[in-house]
Amino acid sequence: MEPNLLNWTQAVMSPHLDSYPPPADMHQAISEVKALPAIPATANRIMQLASDPFADAQKLAEIIELDPLLAAQVIRWASSSLYGYRGKISSVQNAITQVLGFNFVLNLALGLATLAPLRTPVEGTIGIRSLWVQALASTRIMASICQKMPVENRPPSDQIFLAGLLHNIGYPLLSHQFPDKFGYLRKLIIANPTLNITTVENFAFGYDHSQLGAWLMQTWSMPKPIVDIVYHHHNPNYRGDNYLLNLLVFVNDCLLGKVGIGDAINQECPDSVFQGLGVSEEIYDALLDTLDQEIDGIKETVAVLLS
C-alpha cells in the first residue's frame, strides 16, 4: 500500500463514502467489457480529411456542419473573448478562415468529436468542466513552451494541440464505462486532498486513467503519438517514441498543478524534468503569469462549450 494514503480508514472515509469496500482490481472489470464506444462518425471523417492533400477550409467546414452541435461549438469557440475577434462569426468557414485557422479547427473538431460520446459528470476535480479547463490551458501552455524549446526538439504543433486536449481522456472513459467506480474515485479524491490523484487511482483500482485512455485511443486508431502520450503522460522518465512530446505534457501538467488546475496537483515534479526541455525557469514563471491573465477567458470558453 502507498504509505502516504493516510485517510484510508473507516472513520475518515465514512463522511464521503456510502460504504467501505476493499480496493478493487479493475482488470477483472475490464476483461468483462464486450466493446468500447465506437469512434464517432464525425471524428472518423476528420481523421480521413487530415490525410487528404487537397483538404481545405471548405471541406473541413462541410464535415463539421454535418454535426450541428459540433458546428455550434466551433463557432462559439471562435467567438469567445479568449481569441479577441471583434467581428461576428456566422459560419464554421468564417471561424476557420477569420479566427482560428485550418489546423487549429481540424484538431479542435477532432478533439470535440472524440469526447462527445463519453458521458461524464460536469463538476468535480475530474468532472468534465475541470478537464476542459485543464485541456484548454494545456493547449496554450504547451504551445508557448514549445516555442522556447530548441528548434530541433520541438514536437509538431498539431500533435501538441491534440495531446493537450486528449491526454486525460481516460477519465471520461472511466466515467462512461464504469460510472460506479468513477463515482467511488471522486469520493476518494475528496477524502484525500493532499494526495496525487494517480496515486489514489492505482491504490483503489490497480489501474489508472492513462491505461484506460490509451486503450480507447488504440481501439479508435488514433495517431500513435497521441496513444503514446495518453499512456505515458504521468511518467517523466519515459524515453520511447515521442518522449519529448510526453515530457512536454508532463511539465505542462506540473505547471498547471502548481496553480491548482488539473490532475497533477500534489504530483512530484523534479527540477531535472523541467530542465529536460531546455527551457529556463524564468520562462516557466512567465508562462504562469500569462495564464493567470487568461484563465477567466479559458473558463468562459469552457462554459460556452458546456452550455
Secondary structure, 3 states (H helix, E strand, C coil): CCCCCCCCCHHHHCCCCCCCCCCCCHHHHHHCCCCCCCCCHHHHHHHHHHCCCCCCHHHHHHHHCCCHHHHHHHHHHHHCHHHCCCCCCCCHHHHHHHHHCHHHHHHHHHHHHHHCCCCCCCCCCCCHHHHHHHHHHHHHHHHHHHHHCCHHHCCCHHHHHHHHHHCCCHHHHHHHHCHHHHHHHHHHHHHCCCCCHHHHHHHHHCCCHHHHHHHHHHHCCCCHHHHHHHHHCCCCCCCCCCHHHHHHHHHHHHHHHHCCCCCCCCCCCCHHHHHCCCCCHHHHHHHHHHHHHHHHHHHHHHHHHHC
